[in-house]
Amino acid sequence: MEPFITRDGDTLFSNNRNGPSDQTDMFWASRIDDTHFRYRGPVEGANSAELDGVPSLARDGTFAYISPRFAGGRAATIWTGRWTGQSVRSPALNHALTPGRWPLFNMDVEISADGQRLYFADTRWAAPIPRASDLRLSVMVDGAWRRAPRFDRWFANVNTRRSLEYAPATSANELELYFTRLTTHFLALPTLEILVATRARRTDDFSAPVRVAAINGFVEGPSVAPDGALYYHEKIDEMHVIMRTPRTCRD
């Protein structure tokens, strides 16, 4: 689950299933070709006895991921460290990014290609699935990550009251924002979609999103390859499988 293809396309990160009874950890693999990767093993230095997942990597080596820790009734989940090429060094928990006391928490995170911004989901838990989830942004201030509510306007066309928006993924230039939207229905199974919102400049708000029509089913967690292809995971016969769909349109 939760694939992330690095900005040079050479490494694929992911985590195993994140069910309540699972020991969820992160793993990595090196590229052979677009759909074949050589398994390299666990992400050393970042995995723990807790859930560890949703890995992402900036070009400068900053590694971001999710792992929940509780202290004083607050759920802090976003960690950052340094990827050495084989392991994560000096992982640190970013307490300032938590949205408040549990059941509020951060469900997903992706670091921008240049390592200057963290795109994440503010989520409210209510079993068996979250009740609400919206996309937000944080920036580096004086050497520490800080929430940046002044950029909430970027996501005004993306976040909704009825649905959950999570698993953000950006193109390297941050002009395209991909994410997962889950919509619940009365007496019916929820709908899962991968959508994309765009903008002309990196300082603009994102447009109203549209669904990526090539991706259907129980799908989540997109990641943008250097050639514009998307990696994501799909649940097939109770197994989560990493999939790839190529980009066929440049407009």
C-alpha positions in Angstrom: 0.0 0.0 0.0 0.8 3.7 -0.2 3.5 3.7 -2.9 5.8 6.6 -3.4 8.1 6.8 -6.5 11.1 9.1 -5.9 11.5 12.2 -8.0 14.3 10.5 -10.1 12.2 7.4 -10.6 14.9 5.1 -9.2 13.3 4.0 -5.9 9.8 2.8 -4.9 8.8 3.1 -1.2 5.6 1.5 0.2 4.1 0.0 3.3 2.4 -3.3 3.9 -1.3 -3.6 4.9 -2.4 -1.2 7.7 -5.2 -3.3 9.2 -5.7 -3.2 13.0 -4.0 -6.5 13.5 -1.1 -5.9 11.2 2.4 -4.8 12.0 2.6 -2.1 9.4 6.2 -1.1 8.3 7.8 0.6 5.3 9.8 -1.0 2.6 11.8 0.0 -0.4 12.8 -1.3 -3.8 15.1 -0.2 -6.7 13.9 0.3 -10.2 14.5 -2.3 -13.0 11.9 -0.8 -15.3 8.5 0.9 -15.0 6.7 -2.2 -13.6 9.6 -4.2 -12.1 11.5 -3.3 -8.9 14.1 -5.2 -6.9 13.0 -5.6 -3.3 15.6 -4.1 -0.9 14.0 -4.7 2.4 12.6 -2.7 5.3 13.3 1.1 5.6 15.8 0.8 8.4 15.9 3.6 11.0 12.2 4.6 10.6 10.2 1.4 11.3 9.0 0.8 14.9 6.6 -1.3 16.9 3.9 1.2 15.9 2.2 1.7 12.5 4.8 3.2 10.1 3.7 4.2 6.6 3.0 6.7 3.9 6.7 7.3 3.0 7.8 10.2 0.8 11.2 11.7 -0.2 12.4 15.1 -1.3 15.3 15.6 -3.7 17.4 17.0 -0.8 17.1 13.7 1.1 14.4 14.7 3.6 12.2 11.7 4.3 8.7 12.1 5.6 6.3 9.5 6.9 3.4 8.8 9.3 3.7 7.0 12.6 1.3 7.7 15.5 2.5 8.7 19.0 0.2 9.9 21.8 1.2 12.3 24.5 -1.1 14.5 26.7 -4.2 13.5 24.7 -2.7 14.7 21.4 -1.9 12.5 18.5 1.3 13.5 16.7 2.0 11.4 13.6 4.2 13.3 11.1 7.9 12.3 11.2 10.8 13.6 9.1 14.4 12.4 8.8 17.3 12.0 6.3 17.4 9.2 3.8 21.0 8.0 3.3 20.2 5.7 0.3 19.7 2.7 2.5 18.2 3.9 5.8 16.6 6.9 7.6 18.8 8.9 9.9 17.7 11.1 12.8 13.9 10.7 12.6 12.0 13.4 14.5 8.4 13.7 15.4 6.8 17.0 14.5 4.5 17.8 17.3 3.6 21.3 16.0 1.8 19.8 13.0 -1.0 17.9 14.9 -4.4 19.5 14.4 -5.5 19.1 18.1 -6.5 16.5 20.6 -7.6 13.0 19.6 -9.7 12.1 17.6 -8.0 14.7 15.5 -4.8 13.6 13.8 -2.8 13.7 10.6 -3.6 10.7 8.4 -1.3 11.3 5.4 1.7 13.3 4.3 3.9 14.0 1.3 6.9 16.2 1.1 7.3 18.5 -2.0 10.1 17.7 -4.4 12.2 20.6 -3.2 11.7 19.7 0.4 10.2 23.0 1.4 6.5 22.0 2.0 4.6 19.2 3.5 1.2 18.4 2.1 -0.9 16.5 4.7 -4.4 15.5 5.7 -6.1 16.8 8.8 -8.4 14.0 9.9 -11.1 13.3 12.5 -11.4 9.6 13.5 -14.8 7.9 14.0 -14.7 4.1 13.7 -14.8 2.3 11.4 -13.5 5.0 9.1 -12.7 8.7 9.6 -15.6 11.2 9.8 -13.8 14.1 8.1 -10.5 14.7 6.3 -9.1 17.7 4.5 -5.8 18.7 2.8 -3.5 21.3 4.4 0.0 22.6 4.1 3.0 23.2 6.4 6.2 25.0 5.7 9.7 25.2 7.2 10.1 28.2 9.6 13.5 28.8 11.4 14.5 25.1 10.9 11.2 23.6 12.1 8.0 22.5 10.4 5.0 24.7 11.1 1.3 24.6 10.0 0.6 27.3 7.4 -3.2 28.1 7.5 -2.6 31.1 5.2 -2.4 28.5 2.4 -5.8 26.9 3.1 -7.1 28.8 0.2 -5.1 26.6 -2.1 -7.4 23.8 -1.3 -10.7 25.7 -1.3 -11.9 23.9 -4.5 -10.5 20.5 -3.3 -11.8 20.0 0.3 -15.5 19.2 0.8 -17.8 18.7 3.8 -19.4 15.5 2.6 -16.3 13.5 1.5 -12.9 12.7 2.8 -9.8 14.1 1.0 -6.5 12.5 1.8 -3.3 10.9 0.4 -2.0 14.1 -1.4 0.6 13.7 -4.1 2.2 16.5 -6.1 4.0 16.7 -9.4 7.6 17.9 -9.1 6.6 21.5 -10.0 3.6 21.4 -7.7 1.2 22.5 -10.5 -0.7 19.2 -10.2 -2.2 17.9 -7.0 -3.5 14.3 -6.9 -5.4 12.9 -4.0 -7.9 10.3 -2.9 -11.5 11.1 -2.2 -13.8 8.8 -0.3 -17.5 9.5 -0.3 -19.9 7.6 1.9 -23.5 6.6 0.8 -26.5 5.7 2.9 -27.0 1.9 2.8 -24.3 1.5 0.1 -20.5 1.0 0.0 -18.4 4.1 -0.1 -16.9 5.4 -3.4 -13.2 5.8 -3.8 -11.7 8.0 -6.5 -8.3 9.4 -7.4 -8.7 13.0 -8.5 -6.4 15.8 -9.9 -6.5 19.5 -9.4 -4.2 21.9 -11.3 -3.0 25.5 -11.3 -1.0 27.7 -13.7 1.5 29.0 -11.1 2.8 27.6 -7.8 1.3 30.5 -5.9 -2.3 30.0 -7.3 -5.2 28.1 -5.8 -5.8 24.6 -7.1 -8.7 24.3 -9.6 -11.8 22.2 -9.0 -10.6 18.6 -9.2 -11.5 16.0 -11.8 -11.4 12.2 -11.5 -8.6 10.3 -13.2 -10.9 8.2 -15.4 -8.3 5.5 -16.1 -8.3 4.5 -12.4 -11.3 2.6 -11.0 -12.2 0.3 -8.1 -10.9 0.3 -4.5 -8.0 2.7 -5.2 -6.0 5.0 -3.0 -2.6 6.7 -2.5 -1.4 8.1 -5.8 2.3 9.0 -6.4 3.6 10.9 -9.5 6.5 9.5 -11.5 8.9 11.7 -13.4 7.2 10.9 -16.7 3.8 11.8 -15.3 2.6 8.2 -14.8 0.8 7.4 -11.5 1.6 4.7 -9.1 -1.2 3.8 -6.6 -2.6 0.8 -4.8 -5.8 -1.1 -5.6 -7.5 -3.7 -3.5 -8.1 -6.8 -5.5 -9.5 -10.0 -4.0 -8.7 -8.7 -0.5 -5.1 -8.0 -1.5 -3.6 -4.5 -1.9 -1.6 -4.4 -5.1 0.6 -1.5 -6.4 -0.5 -0.4 -9.8 0.8 1.9 -12.5 -1.0 3.9 -15.2 0.9 5.8 -17.8 0.2 9.4 -18.7 -1.1 9.7 -22.3 -2.0 13.4 -22.4 0.3 16.3 -21.6 -2.4 19.0 -21.6 
